[in-house]
Amino acid sequence: MEMPVESLLAMATAVVSIVGLMATLSRDDRARIRDREDDARSRARTDAKLDMVVADVSEMRGGMERVDAKLDKLMIEQTRLDARIGNVEKRLDRLEEDHDKKCATTHGTR
């Protein structure tokens, strides 16, 4: 069983081409795998950064809610103080009027 040289040469060329194609595909697969791993790492880093941002925003929201509660308390206290100041001013006005009446009466009888 003798094969012509041309057939052997064609088969060898085909085998070398197939092996080269397989090596190229394997290299491409490894590159794609490496790219996917890099993408996964990048997404994980981005996710970690986003988690930190979400935690910071949540903390700021809590802080703002605490500040709002304090402001509400201050506004209530301000309203109370305004009422007390108004009462004191009215009392002072009455005292001044009473004083002025007494002085007018005292000076008017002299």
C-alpha positions as MATLAB code, in Angstrom:
seq = 'MEMPVESLLAMATAVVSIVGLMATLSRDDRARIRDREDDARSRARTDAKLDMVVADVSEMRGGMERVDAKLDKLMIEQTRLDARIGNVEKRLDRLEEDHDKKCATTHGTR';
ca = [
       0.000    0.000    0.000;
       1.913    2.792   -1.311;
       0.753    6.397   -1.061;
       1.826    9.002   -3.433;
       4.043   11.717   -2.022;
       1.597   14.394   -3.055;
      -1.132   12.799   -0.921;
       1.175   12.528    2.080;
       2.238   16.116    1.594;
      -1.416   17.264    1.319;
      -2.321   15.317    4.468;
       0.660   16.752    6.361;
      -0.298   20.260    5.238;
      -3.877   19.668    6.352;
      -2.737   18.312    9.745;
      -0.391   21.285   10.283;
      -3.194   23.684    9.306;
      -5.634   21.986   11.690;
      -3.088   22.035   14.542;
      -2.360   25.727   13.865;
      -6.060   26.505   13.790;
      -6.585   24.621   17.071;
      -3.661   26.500   18.661;
      -5.122   29.810   17.492;
      -8.576   28.908   18.821;
      -7.074   27.787   22.134;
      -5.139   31.054   22.392;
      -8.290   33.014   21.575;
     -10.226   31.043   24.211;
      -7.559   31.796   26.810;
      -7.633   35.465   25.848;
     -11.433   35.524   26.132;
     -11.252   33.768   29.498;
      -8.643   36.274   30.664;
     -10.825   39.144   29.406;
     -13.855   37.720   31.217;
     -11.847   37.375   34.426;
     -10.607   40.948   34.057;
     -14.178   42.141   33.442;
     -15.410   40.205   36.486;
     -12.666   41.734   38.664;
     -13.465   45.193   37.319;
     -17.184   44.705   38.006;
     -16.382   43.440   41.500;
     -14.282   46.557   42.172;
     -17.065   48.761   40.795;
     -19.635   46.907   42.902;
     -17.477   47.399   45.998;
     -17.194   51.119   45.254;
     -20.943   51.338   44.692;
     -21.552   49.537   47.980;
     -19.370   52.118   49.719;
     -21.283   54.957   48.055;
     -24.617   53.405   49.041;
     -23.403   53.047   52.639;
     -22.217   56.680   52.651;
     -25.525   57.910   51.225;
     -27.430   55.861   53.794;
     -25.290   57.308   56.582;
     -25.821   60.847   55.272;
     -29.565   60.242   55.080;
     -29.584   59.109   58.704;
     -27.565   62.162   59.673;
     -29.937   64.457   57.839;
     -32.914   62.829   59.549;
     -31.245   63.399   62.928;
     -30.564   67.036   62.010;
     -34.184   67.461   60.885;
     -35.398   66.049   64.214;
     -33.130   68.455   66.094;
     -34.363   71.362   63.972;
     -37.957   70.401   64.713;
     -37.187   70.433   68.440;
     -35.455   73.800   68.097;
     -38.429   75.248   66.221;
     -40.786   74.068   68.979;
     -38.509   75.603   71.613;
     -38.274   78.815   69.549;
     -42.078   79.019   69.454;
     -42.239   78.557   73.239;
     -39.603   81.230   73.798;
     -41.418   83.627   71.456;
     -44.612   83.137   73.467;
     -42.771   83.718   76.759;
     -41.080   86.826   75.373;
     -44.460   88.107   74.205;
     -45.913   87.560   77.688;
     -42.979   89.330   79.341;
     -43.307   92.265   76.924;
     -47.026   92.553   77.728;
     -46.271   92.493   81.462;
     -43.605   95.164   80.998;
     -46.041   97.320   79.013;
     -48.640   96.974   81.792;
     -46.041   97.819   84.453;
     -44.931  100.882   82.479;
     -48.528  101.991   82.061;
     -49.207  101.478   85.775;
     -46.016  103.374   86.612;
     -46.926  106.192   84.239;
     -50.429  106.404   85.807;
     -48.964  106.506   89.318;
     -46.461  109.150   88.299;
     -49.189  111.189   86.620;
     -51.379  110.878   89.682;
     -48.532  111.743   92.036;
     -47.312  114.662   89.959;
     -50.818  115.827   89.198;
     -51.764  116.112   92.926;
     -48.721  118.078   93.930;
];
